[in-house]
Amino acid sequence: MTGITGAQADRPVPVRPFDEPWHAAAFAITVHLHDHGLFTWPDWADALGRALAGDAHAGCLDGSDDYYRAWLAALQEMLATGGVADAADIEQVKQAWTDAYLTTPHGQPVAIALR
């Protein structure tokens, strides 16, 4: 017995719900920020809708990296709107992550130190 009943039992269960680990991380960060009151789900849906519509391939996104790039754009908008991080802050973290990723020995965890 799985403990899944009713409408949940009719839902397909993907073998791997996210194509890449960073897709899952972006999703989890978004849920965490919502749970901590940074934005409402309607505000999130509006931001994601704008990001998806603004994509050069709008209407042809395959739901993988292209979709999650739009997801990140919406998340960055919500961070800026919520006063958490502006574009410069986000760029600093992205650069720190890139530098750490490129200099971390294979097999070691990547860590960044921010000022």
C-alpha positions in Angstrom: 0.0 0.0 0.0 1.5 3.3 -1.0 -0.8 5.6 1.0 -1.9 7.4 -2.2 -5.6 7.7 -2.5 -8.3 9.4 -4.6 -7.2 11.9 -7.2 -3.5 11.4 -6.3 -3.8 7.7 -7.4 -4.8 8.8 -10.9 -1.8 11.0 -11.4 1.1 9.6 -13.4 4.3 9.4 -11.4 7.4 10.3 -13.4 10.4 8.2 -13.0 12.5 11.4 -12.9 10.4 14.5 -12.4 13.2 16.9 -13.3 15.6 16.5 -16.2 18.5 18.1 -14.4 19.4 18.7 -10.7 19.4 22.5 -11.2 15.8 22.3 -12.4 14.9 20.7 -9.1 17.0 23.2 -7.2 15.2 26.2 -8.9 11.9 24.6 -8.1 12.8 24.0 -4.5 14.2 27.5 -4.0 11.0 29.0 -5.4 8.8 26.9 -3.1 11.0 27.9 -0.1 10.8 31.6 -0.9 7.0 31.4 -1.3 6.7 29.5 2.0 8.7 32.3 3.6 6.3 35.0 2.3 8.5 36.5 -0.5 5.6 36.3 -3.0 2.2 34.8 -3.6 1.5 32.1 -6.1 -0.6 34.4 -8.3 2.4 36.9 -8.3 4.7 34.0 -9.2 2.4 32.8 -12.0 2.4 36.3 -13.4 6.2 36.6 -13.3 6.6 33.1 -14.9 4.1 33.9 -17.5 6.0 37.1 -18.5 9.3 35.2 -18.6 7.8 32.5 -20.8 6.1 34.9 -23.1 9.3 37.0 -23.4 11.4 34.0 -24.5 12.5 34.1 -28.1 11.0 30.6 -28.6 7.7 31.3 -26.7 5.2 28.6 -27.6 7.9 26.1 -28.6 9.6 25.5 -25.2 10.2 21.8 -24.6 9.9 22.0 -20.8 13.5 21.3 -20.1 16.4 23.8 -19.9 14.5 26.4 -21.9 11.6 26.3 -19.5 13.8 26.4 -16.5 15.8 29.4 -17.9 12.5 31.2 -18.0 11.8 29.9 -14.5 15.1 31.5 -13.3 14.3 34.8 -15.0 11.0 34.8 -13.1 12.7 34.0 -9.9 15.2 36.8 -10.4 12.4 39.2 -11.0 10.7 38.0 -7.8 14.0 38.5 -5.9 14.3 42.0 -7.2 10.6 42.9 -6.6 10.9 41.5 -3.1 14.0 43.5 -2.3 16.1 40.4 -1.7 18.6 40.8 -4.5 19.0 43.1 -7.5 20.7 42.3 -10.8 24.1 43.2 -9.5 23.7 40.9 -6.5 22.5 38.0 -8.7 25.4 38.6 -11.1 27.9 38.5 -8.2 26.5 35.2 -7.0 26.5 33.7 -10.5 30.2 34.8 -11.0 31.2 33.4 -7.6 29.5 30.1 -8.5 31.1 29.9 -11.9 34.6 30.6 -10.4 34.1 28.0 -7.6 32.7 25.4 -10.1 35.6 25.8 -12.4 38.3 25.7 -9.7 36.8 22.9 -7.5 38.6 19.5 -8.0 36.4 16.9 -9.6 34.4 14.9 -7.1 34.6 17.7 -4.4 31.6 19.7 -3.3 31.4 23.2 -4.8 31.1 26.0 -2.3 31.1 29.7 -2.6 31.9 32.4 -0.2 30.1 35.7 -0.6 31.0 39.0 0.9 
